[in-house]
């Protein structure tokens, strides 16, 4: 992945800095894991009298990125150079990775007590 910096003049004549990260290679890799059909999940859930929802939104950003893959997520800001240590939403395969993890965690009760 290539990362560069540059300068440009704004409409008001001020110099502004911008940064560019070429992430094409990150988006070429595809993890073909099937995602559940939302309509099917809602239909199944509507037949139950008691529902409980897990706060999966805040946990989504807790999936650790392999140490050797962290440099692939590098970005530069005015404060320094950083990389993600946990999976961000913006990665191409983040949803498939998350679904695969949920399926593995709940595999023994999936379809009977849990829908994910």
N, C-alpha and C positions, 0 to 999 in steps of 0.2 A: 504494500500500500504506500502510495506516495503522498506526502503532505507538503504543502507549500504556503507561502505567505506573499502578500502583495499590497500595493497601495493604489488608491484611486481617488479622484476628486469627486466630491459630492455635488449636488445641484447648488448648494450654498457656497461652493468654492473651497470647502475645507478638505484637507487630506483625511481619508479614512482608510483604516487597515482592514483587510479581509483575509480569510484563510480558506484553503481548499484541501479536502482530503479525497483522494481517489479510492473509493471503496468498491469499485467494480468487481474485483476478485472476491470480496466477501459475499456479494450478491449472486455470484455465479454458482456457488455451491448450493445444492438444494437437498433438503432433508424431507423425503416424501412420506410423512407420517399423516395418516388421515385425521381430520378434525371432525368432531361430532356435528351433526345437523341440528341447528338450534331449534327448528320447528319440532323435530322428533323429541328433543329433550323436554320442551315445554309440554308437548302432548303427554309424555310419560309422567311428568311431574303433576299434571292436572288431575290424575287419577288418585293421588294420595290425599289423605285428610290432614296430615301433619308434614310440614316442610321446614327444613333448617338449611340456612345458607352459610357456607364458609366464606370468610373474607379473603378470597383468593387474590384480589386486586393488589393489596399491599405485599403479599408474599411473592408475587410475580417477579419482583426485582430482587429476590433472595437466592436465585439459582446461580451458584458460583460458576464462573468461567474457568476452564482449565488454565493453570498458570502459564503453560507454553502458548496459549491462544490469546492472552491478554494484550501482547504487542499488536495484534491485528486490529484492536479497537482503539488504538492511540489517536488522540486529538490534541491540538495545540490551542491554548488560550493566552490572553495577556498575562495570566497568572502563572503560566508554565505549561509543561507537557504532561498529559494525563492519559490513563487508559482505564477502561471499565474492568472492575473486578467481579461484578455480578452482571447477569444478562439484562441488557436494556431492551425496552419495547421495540426499538427501531430495527433490530436485526431481522433479516429476512426469515430465518427459521425459528424465531423466538416462540411463536405460537405453537408450532409443532413440537418443539422441545418441551415446552410447558405441558402440553397435553400428554405427551409420552410419559413424563414424570408423574402426572396425576394418575394415569392408567396403571403405572407400576405400583404406586403407593396403595391404590384402592383395588388392585386386581382381584383380591379374594372376595370382595363384597360388591364389585361393580355389577350393575344390572339388577341387584336384589335390594340392597340398602342404600346404594349410592349411584347417582348419575353424574357424570362429569364430562 
